[in-house]
Amino acid sequence: MPKSKKETTEKQPTKKSIVLEMLREGSVSVAAIAEKLSISKQAAYSLIGDVKRGGVVVVGALKDGAMHYSVDAPKKPKAKAARAFGKGAAVSDAPSFQTEAN
């Protein structure tokens, strides 16, 4: 009798996605992350770094002698910074001339 594969349509959440969810819920300590996921504190720091490298802005604050991390609300870019090079005002077509200083 051939073995049948058990298909699962629902994926289990990854540790990184669990950490991201915890950070979005509010301020959380590294010890709390490590305890919830049953991992070391070093692994929890690594997961926070992975979330940061994914483009999420993570901020830390010292509370009760321990660092607590959370996701910072994305800042709106300033109008000047939002313009990419070459996408702003058109450059004049007039040729530029060097002038001699008197």
C-alpha positions as CSV (number, residue, x, y, z in Angstrom):
1,M,0.0,0.0,0.0
2,P,1.6,3.4,-1.0
3,K,2.0,6.1,1.5
4,S,-0.3,9.0,1.1
5,K,1.0,12.5,1.8
6,K,-0.9,14.5,4.3
7,E,-1.6,17.9,2.8
8,T,-1.9,20.9,5.0
9,T,-3.4,24.0,3.6
10,E,-2.7,26.1,6.6
11,K,0.9,27.1,7.2
12,Q,2.3,27.3,10.7
13,P,3.5,30.8,11.6
14,T,7.3,31.3,11.6
15,K,9.2,32.5,14.6
16,K,9.9,35.7,12.8
17,S,6.3,36.4,12.1
18,I,5.4,35.7,15.7
19,V,8.0,38.2,16.8
20,L,6.7,40.8,14.3
21,E,3.2,40.3,15.7
22,M,4.4,40.7,19.3
23,L,6.3,43.9,18.4
24,R,3.2,45.3,16.6
25,E,1.0,44.6,19.7
26,G,3.1,46.8,21.9
27,S,6.3,47.0,23.9
28,V,7.8,43.6,24.5
29,S,11.1,42.5,26.2
30,V,13.6,40.1,24.8
31,A,13.1,37.8,27.7
32,A,9.3,37.7,26.9
33,I,10.1,36.8,23.3
34,A,12.6,34.1,24.4
35,E,10.1,32.6,26.9
36,K,7.2,32.6,24.5
37,L,9.2,30.9,21.7
38,S,11.3,28.7,24.0
39,I,14.5,30.1,22.6
40,S,17.6,31.8,24.0
41,K,17.8,35.5,24.4
42,Q,20.5,35.6,21.7
43,A,18.1,33.9,19.3
44,A,15.4,36.5,20.3
45,Y,17.8,39.4,19.5
46,S,18.6,37.7,16.2
47,L,14.9,37.5,15.3
48,I,14.4,41.2,16.1
49,G,17.4,41.9,13.8
50,D,15.7,39.8,11.1
51,V,12.5,41.9,11.5
52,K,14.6,45.1,11.2
53,R,16.4,43.8,8.1
54,G,12.9,43.1,6.6
55,G,12.3,46.9,6.5
56,V,10.3,47.3,9.7
57,V,11.2,50.2,12.0
58,V,11.8,48.8,15.4
59,V,12.5,51.1,18.4
60,G,13.7,50.2,21.9
61,A,13.1,51.9,25.2
62,L,14.5,51.2,28.6
63,K,11.7,50.2,31.1
64,D,12.3,48.7,34.5
65,G,15.9,48.1,33.7
66,A,15.3,46.0,30.6
67,M,15.0,47.0,26.9
68,H,11.5,46.8,25.5
69,Y,11.0,46.8,21.7
70,S,8.1,47.8,19.6
71,V,7.3,48.7,16.0
72,D,7.5,52.4,15.3
73,A,4.8,54.0,13.1
74,P,6.2,54.7,9.7
75,K,7.1,58.3,9.2
76,K,5.8,60.1,6.2
77,P,8.6,61.2,3.9
78,K,9.2,64.9,3.5
79,A,8.2,66.4,0.2
80,K,11.8,67.2,-0.6
81,A,13.1,63.7,0.3
82,A,10.2,62.0,-1.6
83,R,11.4,63.4,-4.9
84,A,13.8,61.0,-6.5
85,F,16.7,62.4,-8.6
86,G,15.4,63.4,-12.1
87,K,11.8,63.3,-11.1
88,G,11.5,66.9,-9.7
89,A,11.3,70.1,-11.6
90,A,12.6,70.1,-15.2
91,V,16.1,71.4,-15.7
92,S,16.4,74.3,-18.0
93,D,17.4,73.6,-21.6
94,A,19.4,76.8,-21.9
95,P,23.1,76.2,-22.1
96,S,25.2,77.1,-19.1
97,F,28.0,79.6,-19.5
98,Q,31.0,80.2,-17.2
99,T,31.4,83.8,-16.2
100,E,34.7,85.4,-15.4
101,A,35.1,87.0,-12.1
102,N,36.2,90.7,-12.4
